[in-house]
């Protein structure tokens, strides 16, 4: 088990002090990162102490300690999972070759592109969520928001370390640009559309951490299989932190559902909106929006880039090494459903060209487990509503289904049908205004807003009325 050295200016477990050039480069980047955090990180909470977890080792069990820290003082650093002795490239044209410790020259551009795209999502989500602290439904939730934020910041450090270490001046330039783009900025937006969506309410935040961070999980799982060993090791540790982000989303939506169930049982036949809750139909619309937006993040269903990344051995499938599959994927095929002349037609494509779709399959299956968890809450309350995932074709902006219209079941429809039904399927302006009207802070210890139920237990064994964020007088 490798511990983290907190005696260094930049905490790390990669022996950073032995590389003076790299250390100087990262120490030059650090103040610019802190300037970005002060400008675009959580608004107006820099002076408050927050009960946060901090990594002390890279072992997945017992890897963190908890304590109060001001967010600008959080010890962001560089943590790689322990190396696996004799590790081989696990897939593609180089399967069974020694894993690379340096970037293969012929794959340099592709690897940089993958790392930059992943890196760009990390500061983007912090920027999207920067104002949420002012409307937190409890100190428990406020602390969870800030934990997500500082860990997204650390994930940016993880990717910048790779850029600075392995890509020379190009990597240093990319690291600078990561601090210059801004979520939602029309002139310098973030790379991926979902990371430019506004997150103005806690319901959006919970949906984002449930569905968009789950996309992050599967992208990291694919990159954790990379034959470029430093990238694989970086992503394996990032997954340890990412699990909490999805916990925040899944249980956060679950607590909203729990509160709605309580209001419906207390006021049978009445809309939960009349009593300060969020009705099931509105929750389903938010599910539809964030699932479809996050589903786009996997890219096109048929992709020559995905085939190239797989062939090169730099991005695999989730759990590639542990799966009993043909790791070269030379002979397999995948069935893709395309829209041709208004009808859905099944077409076989080479498996390597469908690697985005293979990863999307795993993602959607994982999403369903979360929806099943929510439906158990409703079922336990004795109510007959059931949440669902929209079809993967619904509301798509990227891939073979973009530019066409489909209903929630994936059936092709005309534009007029879409216009007539879109406010039934996606949050309307009125829905968003209502949800936003509920966003009033509840920040006394043990207090929770009326639209969300308390969690069953606190963080790290602490009680629910623990002072998770010290707000002062």
N, C-alpha and C positions, 0 to 999 in steps of 0.2 A: 504494500500500500504506500503510495507516494503522498507525503504531506505537502502543504502549501507553505512557502517561506514568506512570512509576513514582516520580516526584517527589511525586505527590499522596498524601494520606493514604489515599484510595481510588483505586487505579490505574484508569485509564480511557482510552478513546480517543473520548470524547463531549464533551470540553471541559467537564467538570463544574464547573470553577472559575468559569465564566461565569454559572452559575445559583446564586446564593447561597442561595436558599430551598431548592432541591433538595439542595444540598450539605449544608446544616445538617440536613435531614431524614434523609439517608442516614448522616451522621456520628452522629446520635442513635440510629439503628437498629444501627449497627456494634457497639457494646459489647454490646448484647443478643444479637446474632448470636454474638459470641465467647463469651458466657456459655452459649448453647445448645451451641456446639461443645465447650466444656469439659465440659458435663454429658452430652451425647449423642453426641459424636464418638468416634473410636477410643479405646477404654479403655486408659489407663496407658501411652501412648506419646508423650505431649505433649513430653517432654524429649529424645526421640531425633531425631537428624538423619536425614532420609530423602532418597534420591536422586530428586528429583521434577523434572518438566518444568513450566515456567511460560511462559505466553504472552508473547511480546514484540511480536507483530504479529497482525493478523487475516487475513493471507495464508495460504491453506491449505497452501502449501508453505514449509517452513522457518520456521514461525511460533512455534517454542518453543525455549527453552534449558533445559539440564539442570544441576542442581547440588543440593548438600545444603541442606536447610532443615528447621527444626522446624515441624510442621504448624500450631500456633497462630500462627506467624509467616508462614504462606503469604500471598502478596499477592493475596487475592481482590479482584476488581474487576469492571468493567463494560466489555464489549467487544462492539461491533457490527460486523458485516461492512461493508465499504465500500459506500456507496450506489451504486445503478445509475441513471445519469442518465436522466431521462425515463421512469422505471418506471411501468407502468400496472397497474391491477387486472386480474388475469389470468383471472378466471372469474366466474360468477354474474351477477346482474342488473346489476352495475356494470362488467362486462367492458369493457376499453379506456378506462375513465375514469382520471384521474390517481390514482396511489396516494396514500393518506391519510398525512399526517405527524402529524395529530392524530386523536383518537378521534371518529368520527362519532357525534353525540349519540344517534341512534336505535339504535345498536348498542352503546352503552356497557355495558349489563348483560351482553350475550352475550360481548363481548370480555373483560370482567373475569372472567367465569366460566371461559372457556378458559384464561386466563393463571393464575388461581389454581389450577385443577386441575393444570396442568402444573407449576406451582411447588411444589405440595404433594408431588409425587413425589420431588423432589430431596432435601430433608432426610429424608424417610421412609426412603430406601434407606441413608443414612448410619446412621440409628438401627437399622435392621435388621441392619447388619453390624458394629456397634460392638465386639462381643466377639471377632470372628474372629481378630484379631491374636495372641491367646494360643495358637492352635492352628495357626499358619501352617505349611504343608508345606515352606517354604524362605524365605530372605530375598528371593529374586526374587519370589515370590508375595506376600510381605508388602508389598513395595514397590508392587506392582501394585494391591493392595487400597487402600493409602493414596493412590495416584494417583487411583483411581476416586473415593474419598471426597472429596478436596479439590476435584475437578472437579464433583462433584455439588453441593458447597457453592457453587462459583462459579456454577453454573447457577441456584441459588437467588438469588444476587445479580442475575443477569441478569433474572429475572422480577420481583424486587422493584424494580429500577430502573424497569421499565415501570409497575408499580403506583404507585410514588411520583411518577413524572413525569407520568402521564397521568390519574390517577383521584382526585386530591385526597385528602380525608379518608377516603373509602371505601378508597382504595388503601393509605393509611397503616395503617388498621385491619386490612386484609387482611394486610399485611406483618407486623404484630404477631402475628396469629393463626397464621401459618405457623410461628412459633417456639413456639407454645403447644400445638399438637396433637402427639401422640406415636404412633409406630407401635405397634400392638397394644394401645394403652390403651383399656379398655372404655368409659371416659367421654368421652375426646377423641381418638378414633382418627384416622388419616389418611383422606383422602377415598375412596381406591380400595382395594378389598379386598386385592388382591395386595400392596399396600404395608403391610399389617398382618400378613402371614405371617411367622412366625419364620424367621430364617436362622441356624441353629445349626451348620452344617457347611460346609466348603469346597466340597463337592459341590453343596449348595444355592446357594452363592455363584456358582459357575461356571455353573450352570443359569440363575440369575437374570440374570447379565450376558449370557448368550447369548440368552435368550428375552425377559425383561422389558425389558432395555435395548434390545433390538431393537424392541419395541413403542415405546419412547421414540424410537427413530430414526424410525419412520414417523409418529408424532404430530408430531415436529419437522419432518419433510419436508412434512406437510400445513400446518403453521403457517408454514413458511418461504415458502409461496405466498401468504400473507395479503395482502390489499389494504392492511392497516394496516402501513405500511412499517417502523416501528421494531420491531414483532414479527417481521416477516420477516427483518430484518437480524440480530436477536438470535439467532433460531433457526438461521440459516445458519452462524453461528460456533459455536454449541453443537454442531452436527453434526460439526464438525471434531474436537472433544474426545470426542464420543460414540463415534466409531469405535474408539478404544482400548478402551473398556469392552467392546464386543462381541468384540474380539480376545482380551481376557482370558478371556471366557467360552468362545468357540469353541475356542481352543487349550488352555484349561484342561481342558475335558472331553476333548478329543483326547488330551491327555497321560495322563489317567486311563485312557482306552481303550488307549493304547499300552502302558502298564504292565500292564494286564490281559492283553493279547495276549502279552507277554513271559512272564508267569507261566503262562499256559495252554500255551505251547510248552515251557517248562521242566518243567511237571508235567502232561503229557497225561492226560486222563481225570479229573483232580482239580479240585475247585472252587477258583477263585482265592481264595475266602474262607479256605481252609485255609492260605493263604500270604500273608495280609495284603492282598489285592487286593479290588477291587469287581467282582463278576461282571456280565456283560452284562445279565442279566435285571433286576438291581437298577438299573443305569444306565437301562435302558429305562423302568422305573417312574418314575424321577425326571424323565425327559424328558416322560412322559405328564402328570405333575402340573404341571410348570412351563409347558409349552406350553398346557395347557387353562386354567390360571389367567391366563396372559398374554393368551390369545386373548379372554378376557372383557373386557380393558381397552379394546377398540375399541367397546364398547357394543352396543346392540340392532341386529339385522340390518335392521330397518325402523324408521327414526328420523325423526320430524318435526324434532327438534333439528338433526340432521345436515343435513337439507334446508334449514333456516333458515340455518345457518352458511354453507353453500355459496352460497345465494341472496344473502346479505349480502356475500359476498366476503371473509369473515374466516378461513375454513378451507377449503382446497381438497383436491385429491387429491395424492398423492405425485408429484413431477415434473410437475405440472400444466402449467407453462409450456412444458416441453420435449416434451410429448406431443401427437401429432396427433389430438386428440379435439375434440369439440364442447364448448367451454369454458363454454357456458351450460347444457348438459345439460337442456334443456327438453323434448325429445321422446324421449329415450332411455328404455329400460326395463332392468330387471335381474331375472333369474330367482332367486327365493328358494325354498328347499326348506323346507316347513313340515310339522310333525307334525299330522295330522288323523285322529282316530279310530284311532290306532295305526299309521297308514301315512304315508309321506313323499309329500307332494303338492307339485308345482312350481307356483309362482305368480309372475306378472309384477307388479312394482311399479315406480313411477316412479323413474328413475335417481337423482334428487336424494335421495329417501328411502332409498336404498341406499348412500349414500356411506361409511358405516361399514364395510359389507361389501366395497366396492371397496378400501378401505384394508386391510382384513383379508386380502383375496386377495393383495395385494402382500406383506404381512407373511409369510403362510404360504409363499409362493413363495420368499422370502428365507430363511426357516427351512430349507427343503428343501436349499438350497445348503450350509448348515452340516452337516446330516445326511449329505449326500453326501460331504462332507469327512471325517467320522468313518468312514463306511463304507469309504472308500479305505484308511484305516489298517488296518481289519480285513481287507480284501481283500489288502492287501500282505503281511499276516502269514500268509495262506493259510488263514484261518478262514472258516467259512461263515455265521456269524451276520451279520445286517444290521439296523441300527437303522432306525426309522421314526417318522414323525409320527402321532399319533393323529388321527382324523377331527375336524373342527372342531366336530362335535356332542358329542363325548365330554366328560363331566364339566363341563358348563357351568353357571354360576350366574347368568348375565346373558343376556337376550335370549330369543328364541323357543324355545330349546332348554332353558332352565332349567326345573326342575320335572319334567323327564322323564329317562329313563335310556336311554343308548345304549352299545353296545360300542365297541371301538377302531376298528371299520370304519364307525361311524355308524349301525348298525342299531338300531332301537328294541327295547328289552328290558324285561322286568318287573322290579319292585323286587327280587323274590327272586333273579333272575339276577344283578342287580347285587351284592347282598349275598354271593352265592356266589363272585363273581369279583373283587371290588374289590381284594383283597389280591394278586391276580395282576397287576392293571393299575396299581395305585398303591402307593407305598411303605407297607408295613405297619409297625406299631410295632416289630416285630423287625428289619425292614430299617433303619429309622432308628436303632435302638439299635446295630446293627452298624456302620453308617457312622460314627456318633458315636464309637464305640470306637476308630476309626482316627485320630481327630483329636488327634494328639500333635505338639507343635511339633518342627520340624527347622530350627534357626536358626543353625547354624554356616555360615560362607561356603562355598558349593559343596555343601552337604548338601541332600538331598531326601528327603521321607518315602517309605516303601516302597510306598505305594499310587498314586503318581503319577510319571511319567517326567520327567526334566529337559526343558526346552525346547531346541530346536536351537541357539539363540543367545540372548545376553543383551540387555539394554536399551541402546539408544544405542551399540552397538558394544562394550559392556563385557563382560568374560568372565563365565561363570556363577558363578565363585567370588568375584566382586566383592562388596564390602560394601555392598549396596543399602540396608540400614538399619543405622545404627551403634547397636548395642545396649549397648556399653560392657561393663565387667567384671561 
